[in-house]
């Protein structure tokens, strides 16, 4: 499902118990310097990530000051975030003009909050220019925090260079059937540089049968409930997407690669390192 960009007035774009992707939550909050935003989600753990600007986050009696250091856009510096446990009231106070992502996943237990600073981001780069699959992933809540988080995975993905494919070889994660696959609902929010760039999100429900395709633009949100889902960006443009994954039964993501294209796993440099980081 594609949600075109719109002014959400700081209300959830993907609310709790969404009919299509109930395991994840997503909000974009825009604040002027000095403004605050309060929330509490009884069934969802969350992660606050400034897309741009700097904020202070207060939750469970702790204060995490000066989170975020990006100016013009998501390419302008490294991400930072704050983990907010399930059922914990949180207050975001903008230190500057800020656009803030709030990512969530269903999880019953309440853990402990913590900050993820720029120096602690877990990075992986894979693919190649030759295979048109070159991209960089910055894990905010990745493998490093596996023992401190319930079911939530939060990352930022960037195409490297101008144009190309992401999420290829095509994979899916819509069914719990270990050891081959886990169910993880997923949500993306896309950005392009320059911002009038655009791309394509594919969603192929059945191997080797026609599927759906969405024209994605700057600010598009895409919900992935089932099916194989590669995406691409037009030549001459860079693409970014904020990625939220929520697992049904476990945090570690087990991707099932589309049989028709699985042989290309051996042609894309570093792809198995990428797979190992989604834990």
BAMAR-700842 format. One line per field, with one value per residue (C-alpha): x, y, z; residue in three letters; residue number from 1. Coordinates in Angstrom, 1 decimal, m for minus. Each point is the difference from the previous one (the first is absolute). Example, Ala and Ser with C-alpha at 12.3 -4.5 7.8 and 13.67 -1.06 7.14 Angstrom:
east	c(12.3:1.4)
north	c(m4.5:3.4)
up	c(7.8:m0.7)
res	c(ala:ser)
n	c(1:2)
//
This chain:
east	c(0.0:1.2:m0.8:0.7:1.6:m2.4:m0.1:m0.7:m0.2:2.2:m2.5:1.1:0.3:m0.1:m1.9:m0.1:m1.9:0.2:m2.1:2.7:3.2:m1.1:3.5:1.4:m0.7:1.3:m0.4:1.7:0.0:1.0:0.9:1.2:2.8:m1.3:m3.2:m0.7:m1.8:m1.2:m1.1:m0.4:m0.7:m1.2:0.8:2.9:3.7:1.3:3.1:0.2:2.3:0.3:0.1:1.3:0.5:0.9:m2.4:0.1:m1.9:m1.4:m1.4:m0.1:1.8:2.9:1.0:1.9:1.2:1.0:m1.1:0.6:2.5:m1.3:m0.8:m1.3:m1.1:0.6:3.3:1.4:1.6:m0.5:m3.2:m0.6:m3.0:m1.6:m1.6:m3.3:m1.4:m3.5:m2.6:2.5:m1.1:2.5:0.5:1.9:1.2:1.4:3.3:m0.2:m2.5:m0.4:m1.6:m0.1:m0.8:m1.7:0.4:m1.8:m0.6:m2.4:1.6:m1.7:2.9:1.4:3.8:2.4:0.5:3.4:1.5:1.8:2.6:1.6:3.2:m2.0:m1.9:0.7:0.8:0.2:0.6:m0.6:m0.7:1.8:m0.3:0.3:m3.0:m2.0:m0.5:2.5:m1.5:0.9:m2.0:0.2:m1.5:m1.3:m1.6:1.9:2.0:1.9:m3.2:m1.5:m0.1:m1.5:m2.9:m3.1:m1.1:1.0:2.6:0.7:2.4:0.7:0.8:1.8:0.7:3.7:0.5:m2.8:m2.7:m0.3:m1.8:m0.5:m1.4:1.2:0.1:m3.6:m1.0:m3.0:m0.7:m3.7:m0.3:1.4:1.5:3.4:2.7:m0.9:m1.9:m1.5:m3.0:1.1:m2.4:1.9:m0.4:2.2:0.1:1.9:2.1:1.8:2.9:m0.7:m3.5:m1.8:1.4:m2.1:0.0:m2.0:m1.1:m0.8:m2.2:m0.1:m2.4:0.8:3.3:0.1:m3.5:m0.9:m0.3:m0.5:2.2:m0.1:1.5:1.8:1.0:1.6:m1.9:m1.8:m0.8:m0.3:m1.4:1.2:m2.4:1.0:1.8:3.4:0.9:3.0:0.0:2.1:0.8:0.2:3.5:1.6:m1.7:0.9:m2.6:m0.4:m2.5:m0.8:m0.7:m2.1:m0.3:m2.2:0.2:m2.9:1.8:3.7:2.1:2.6:m1.1:0.2:m0.5:m1.2:1.5:m2.1:0.8:0.1:2.8:1.7:3.0:1.0:0.8:3.4:0.5:m0.5:3.0:m0.6:m3.6:0.3:1.6:m3.1:m2.3:1.9:m0.5:m3.8:m0.1)
north	c(0.0:3.5:3.0:3.2:2.9:2.1:2.3:m2.4:2.8:m2.1:m2.8:m3.6:m0.9:m3.7:m0.2:m2.8:m3.1:1.0:m2.4:m0.7:0.0:m0.3:m0.8:3.5:3.6:3.2:3.7:3.1:2.9:3.5:2.6:3.5:0.8:m0.2:m2.0:m3.4:m3.1:m2.6:m3.6:m3.4:m3.3:m2.8:m2.9:1.4:0.6:2.9:1.8:3.8:1.0:3.6:0.1:3.6:2.2:m0.6:m1.1:m1.0:m3.1:m0.6:m3.4:m2.2:2.6:0.3:2.9:m0.5:3.4:1.3:m3.0:0.5:2.2:0.1:3.3:0.2:m3.6:m3.6:0.0:2.8:m2.1:m3.2:m1.2:m0.1:m1.4:m0.7:m3.3:0.5:m3.2:m1.3:2.0:2.7:3.6:2.0:3.7:1.4:3.6:1.6:1.9:1.2:m0.3:m3.8:m2.8:m3.1:m3.6:m2.2:m3.7:m2.7:m3.8:m2.0:m1.3:m0.8:0.4:3.3:0.3:2.9:3.1:0.9:2.3:m1.1:2.6:0.6:m1.8:m3.1:m0.5:m3.4:0.4:m2.4:0.6:m2.5:m0.5:1.6:2.5:m2.8:m1.8:3.3:m1.1:2.2:1.2:0.9:m0.9:1.8:m2.1:2.1:m2.9:m2.9:m3.0:2.0:0.6:m3.5:m0.7:3.4:0.2:m2.2:m0.3:3.3:0.5:3.5:0.9:2.6:m1.2:2.0:m0.7:0.6:2.0:1.1:m2.4:m3.7:m2.7:m0.8:m3.1:m2.2:m3.0:0.3:m1.5:m0.3:m0.4:m0.4:m3.5:m1.6:m3.2:m0.4:m0.7:1.4:3.2:2.2:2.3:3.6:2.8:2.9:3.7:2.4:3.7:1.2:3.1:1.0:2.2:2.3:m0.1:0.0:m3.5:m3.1:m3.7:m3.2:m2.4:m3.5:m2.5:m3.4:m2.3:m3.3:m1.0:0.6:1.5:3.6:2.2:3.6:3.0:3.4:3.3:1.3:3.7:2.0:m0.7:m3.1:m2.7:m3.6:m2.9:m3.5:m2.7:m2.8:m0.8:0.6:3.7:1.5:3.7:2.3:3.6:1.9:0.5:3.2:0.0:m1.3:m1.8:m0.4:m1.9:m0.2:m3.6:m1.4:m3.8:m1.6:m3.8:m2.2:m2.6:1.2:3.0:m1.6:0.3:m3.1:1.0:m2.5:0.8:m0.3:m3.3:1.5:2.4:m1.8:m0.9:3.6:m0.1:m1.2:2.9:2.9:0.7:0.1:m0.9:m2.8:2.6:2.1:m2.9:m0.7:3.5:m0.2:m1.4)
up	c(0.0:m0.9:2.1:m1.9:1.8:2.0:3.1:2.8:2.6:2.3:0.0:m0.7:m3.6:0.9:3.3:2.5:m1.1:m3.7:m2.0:m2.5:2.1:3.7:1.2:m0.8:0.8:m1.7:0.6:m1.3:2.4:m1.1:2.7:0.3:2.4:3.6:m0.9:1.6:m1.0:2.5:m0.7:1.7:m1.8:2.2:m2.4:m2.0:0.8:m2.0:m1.3:m0.4:m2.9:m1.2:m3.8:0.4:3.0:3.6:2.9:3.6:1.1:3.4:1.0:3.2:2.0:m2.3:m2.3:m3.3:m1.1:m3.5:m2.0:m3.8:m1.8:m3.6:m1.7:m3.5:m0.6:0.9:m1.9:2.2:2.8:1.9:1.6:3.8:1.9:3.4:0.9:1.8:1.7:m0.3:2.0:1.0:m0.3:m2.1:m0.6:m3.0:0.3:m3.1:0.5:m3.6:m2.8:m0.3:m2.0:2.1:m0.9:2.6:m0.8:1.9:0.3:2.0:3.2:3.3:2.5:1.3:m0.2:0.7:m2.1:m1.6:m2.5:m3.2:m1.0:m3.4:1.0:0.9:m3.3:m1.5:m3.7:m2.9:m3.7:m2.7:m3.6:m2.9:m2.8:m2.5:1.3:0.6:3.6:1.9:3.3:3.6:3.1:3.3:2.8:2.8:1.9:m1.6:1.2:2.6:2.1:m0.5:3.8:0.9:m2.4:m0.5:m3.6:m1.6:m2.7:m1.3:m2.8:m2.7:m3.5:m2.6:m3.6:m0.8:m3.2:m2.3:m1.0:0.7:1.9:3.6:1.7:m2.7:m0.4:0.8:3.4:2.2:3.8:0.4:1.5:3.2:m1.2:1.5:m0.9:m3.4:0.7:2.7:m0.1:0.3:m1.0:m1.6:m0.6:m2.1:m0.4:m3.0:m0.8:m3.2:m0.9:m1.7:1.5:m3.3:m0.7:0.2:m0.3:m0.1:2.7:m1.2:1.9:m1.5:1.9:m1.8:m1.5:m3.8:m0.1:m0.6:3.1:1.0:m0.6:1.7:m1.2:3.1:0.5:2.7:3.2:m1.2:2.6:m1.1:2.1:m0.7:1.2:m2.2:m3.2:m1.6:0.1:m1.8:m0.8:m2.3:m0.6:m3.3:m1.5:1.1:3.5:3.4:2.2:3.7:2.0:3.7:0.8:2.8:0.6:2.7:0.5:0.9:2.1:0.1:m0.7:m2.4:m3.6:m2.2:m3.6:m2.6:m3.4:m3.1:m1.7:m3.5:1.0:2.8:m2.1:m0.1:3.7:m1.2:m2.4:2.5:2.2:3.8:m0.1:2.7:2.3:m0.5:0.8:3.3:1.3:0.1:3.5)
res	c(unk:unk:unk:unk:unk:unk:unk:unk:unk:unk:unk:unk:unk:unk:unk:unk:unk:unk:unk:unk:unk:unk:unk:unk:unk:unk:unk:unk:unk:unk:unk:unk:unk:unk:unk:unk:unk:unk:unk:unk:unk:unk:unk:unk:unk:unk:unk:unk:unk:unk:unk:unk:unk:unk:unk:unk:unk:unk:unk:unk:unk:unk:unk:unk:unk:unk:unk:unk:unk:unk:unk:unk:unk:unk:unk:unk:unk:unk:unk:unk:unk:unk:unk:unk:unk:unk:unk:unk:unk:unk:unk:unk:unk:unk:unk:unk:unk:unk:unk:unk:unk:unk:unk:unk:unk:unk:unk:unk:unk:unk:unk:unk:unk:unk:unk:unk:unk:unk:unk:unk:unk:unk:unk:unk:unk:unk:unk:unk:unk:unk:unk:unk:unk:unk:unk:unk:unk:unk:unk:unk:unk:unk:unk:unk:unk:unk:unk:unk:unk:unk:unk:unk:unk:unk:unk:unk:unk:unk:unk:unk:unk:unk:unk:unk:unk:unk:unk:unk:unk:unk:unk:unk:unk:unk:unk:unk:unk:unk:unk:unk:unk:unk:unk:unk:unk:unk:unk:unk:unk:unk:unk:unk:unk:unk:unk:unk:unk:unk:unk:unk:unk:unk:unk:unk:unk:unk:unk:unk:unk:unk:unk:unk:unk:unk:unk:unk:unk:unk:unk:unk:unk:unk:unk:unk:unk:unk:unk:unk:unk:unk:unk:unk:unk:unk:unk:unk:unk:unk:unk:unk:unk:unk:unk:unk:unk:unk:unk:unk:unk:unk:unk:unk:unk:unk:unk:unk:unk:unk:unk:unk:unk:unk:unk:unk:unk:unk:unk:unk:unk:unk:unk:unk:unk:unk:unk:unk:unk:unk:unk)
n	c(1:2:3:4:5:6:7:8:9:10:11:12:13:14:15:16:17:18:19:20:21:22:23:24:25:26:27:28:29:30:31:32:33:34:35:36:37:38:39:40:41:42:43:44:45:46:47:48:49:50:51:52:53:54:55:56:57:58:59:60:61:62:63:64:65:66:67:68:69:70:71:72:73:74:75:76:77:78:79:80:81:82:83:84:85:86:87:88:89:90:91:92:93:94:95:96:97:98:99:100:101:102:103:104:105:106:107:108:109:110:111:112:113:114:115:116:117:118:119:120:121:122:123:124:125:126:127:128:129:130:131:132:133:134:135:136:137:138:139:140:141:142:143:144:145:146:147:148:149:150:151:152:153:154:155:156:157:158:159:160:161:162:163:164:165:166:167:168:169:170:171:172:173:174:175:176:177:178:179:180:181:182:183:184:185:186:187:188:189:190:191:192:193:194:195:196:197:198:199:200:201:202:203:204:205:206:207:208:209:210:211:212:213:214:215:216:217:218:219:220:221:222:223:224:225:226:227:228:229:230:231:232:233:234:235:236:237:238:239:240:241:242:243:244:245:246:247:248:249:250:251:252:253:254:255:256:257:258:259:260:261:262:263:264:265:266:267:268:269:270:271:272:273:274:275:276:277:278:279)
//
